[in-house]
Amino acid sequence: MNRAAIAHKWLWPYTTPLWALLLNDNIPSYRILLQIAQCIQHEEVTLVAYLPNLNLLPICQALYVNYMVYTGDQGVTDQQIFDGASPSFYLDLSSLSSSNTAYWSRPASSPQFTLIGQSVGSIFLGLEALTEFVPGVYIDSMGYAFTLPVLKYLGVCHVASYVHYPTISTDMLSVVRERNPRFNNADYISNNLFLSAVKFVYYCLLALLYGLAGSCSDVVIVNSSWTLNHILTLWRVTKRTCLVYPPSNTHTFLQLPLDEDSDRKCHSIVSIGQFRPEKDHRLQIHAFPGDASMRLVLIGGCRNQEDEDRELKRELGEATVGLHTMWNEHFGIGVVECMATGTVILDHRSGGPRLDIVVPYEGGQTGFLAEDEDGYADAIERILALSPSARLEIRRHARLSVTRFSDQEFEACFLATMEPLIWTLAR
């Protein structure tokens, strides 16, 4: 969980007043934190990072930027965190403090009614942060929309949001209304008319409150067309909402050679993603043909970035197919990485991948989409039946298309979106 803050002018001459909330329970939010730090490294600013759930992830500092880190983890020393700072971003941690309310914003604090429990817990987290520091601009990038009115009206701040995934979506309402069993709609609820009705009312009330909280945002940035559609429906702030694709680590993978795979005796199908129910690894296993000339590789967590880069480069460099099965993935950084390495991507026909990533590029096909077990099995068969030259053509178009998701593109679009707000405060 990460919070970055650029302090008021009285803390340092020529300082731009900005506070970004970047909560790091996952890698996308963490990358956004670092990229925003890179965006502002040429400004003379003081940056405060708020990290109540830090797990020795590399958080760092750029030129003219100082970080104060708050952590909710126990048994973590300043030196351990400082040693984890990423040299690739030229950042450096300067101090460490503790958060007392981080626990209440985590799922473990509310086993039942988790969404509303986390939302209420985030309000206390925002209040605690205000007692430590009052920013000029506050940016939430972890989806804690209920902190926005707290900071706007109690902290008298300008507030903005980078939304990876809405806390509640119209798709979630549809799943409950239609009584479809899914990872977030247990069988005992979907099979019971009364419980389904109660959960639907609960979701509707939460969606209403979520929309009211989100509408407080002065600038709204979303990470995909799928997220954009849901935020426009729930928050209703069309004129203040922009689409900025998140930065993806494509540079390392683009260095891999892109050649025909005609000499491969065994075709690898590689899946990248955290091992969580919504990733639907069960579907991948069921759809896998099980042919002796193929192998299925599932890649989840690694010890550190170095291990991850090494494992991903090795497996993706040898893979023929990149496999992804999550329904309504909001974006899909792992999908972008597969395409950058030159695998033929096979993704779910939903969410961000369908709308933004696995789409034709410069008139060429960039991958395949499927929805169920039979569809995935048929798509795998079609991909492997293509000639090596036909697969190479798809891989080339896919690799060219991922330039849309580079760090440079993110920085340019993010700064263009935030510039009016920042300059308003600088005057």
Phi, psi and omega in degrees: 000121187236137171233130177245139180221134173257123195285169177292160186300332182290344178283332183198133180304143176063024180278135174276125182282105179214139174228120178252126174268117181227101190264120190258080165260000179207164186293320180305315180296323179296316178296322179298319177304310183294321181291324176294321175300320178295321181301321187259008187294340179269358174270153176270095188222162170248122184249130178246121180262131180251114189231071183291344182233044183286132177239060179056031176277147184288109174245140193212185188219143182254179180304136180067013183238126176248141182245135165248126185250130173252129181233139177266354179286146178259149177077019179249121182272160176305316185296322179299319180288318179299320180293339180274000182299138185277118180291338183293340179258001178054046180240161184211130178282147183241330180203162185224135176222170186247147174260136181262347186246004184301324183303322186287350177261005183258154182303327183297336182285341182223080180302326175249149183051051187298317185297312180289327178297315177295321182295315177295319178300325180293333177297316178295324177298317178296320178295319178298318180298323179296327179291337179274324187195136177253114185273175173266318177230137183239127181237122177262125177237016179245001178089019177270070185296334182289349173280343185297310178295329178298309181288327183287317187262329176270322179270353182050051181250156162282138184236146178218165183222139165247109188262115174278318186205126180297142179305320175222144184232164177295333175295320179296321177296319180295319180300316181288317181298320181273359177058047177269126177287128177216180183299332180253017175217087188302155182301321185292340175273312182296334180273357183241117183299317182294312180297323177297320179294317179297316180294324179295317177297317177302314179295320180297317178295318178296320179297321178296312180295320179298319178295318179296318179294314182295330181292349176287344186291131178284327176225131179239123177243130179242158189263353181200166178294325178297312178297320179303313182299319181289319180293320177297324179289320186271318185268332177056049177233059188305315185288344181253010186247132180227154177258122176227112180297142180290155178288137179240145183280074183266339187301314182298317185283332179292346180280347179290144180293149179241095183234168174296149183253029185294337183269005181280125178274335179229126180265128178264139172246115188249134176243129178245129177164155177296147180277087180228155184306320184292344178285344173056054176293336177301318179298322180296317181293318181291326182280344183292126184297332180077019178289148181294340180270008181228154173222144180255125182241120178253120183247122179246234184283154175230166184296319183203178184297324180296315177299317182297313180300317182295314181294315182295316181298320182292310184288317181290329178295335181259356187275151173262320184237135170259125189247135179214131188233005183291133175282130178057044169300130186293322175224274178121066180297323177299326178295316179298319180297320177299317181293325180294326181284341179103017173277158173274115187277138173236112189235171178283140182280068181194170171059207182299318179304318181290323186272330190237329192256298182273068181233156179303141179229122183051040176080002182246153178286140181246354180169194183231154179231148178210171184234323185230183184302314180295320180297319179293317180298318179295319182295318178300318180297319180295318181298314183287340179278345179293154174289153178306324180290324178292319176297320180298322180296317178296317181297321179296314179297321179297315181296318178297326185290336186283354175298340178294342187246027182281164176300320182296319178296318179298312182300315182297315182289321180296312180297321179297324180286320184272343187305313180301321181291317181295316181292331175300322180282332184283341182291000000 
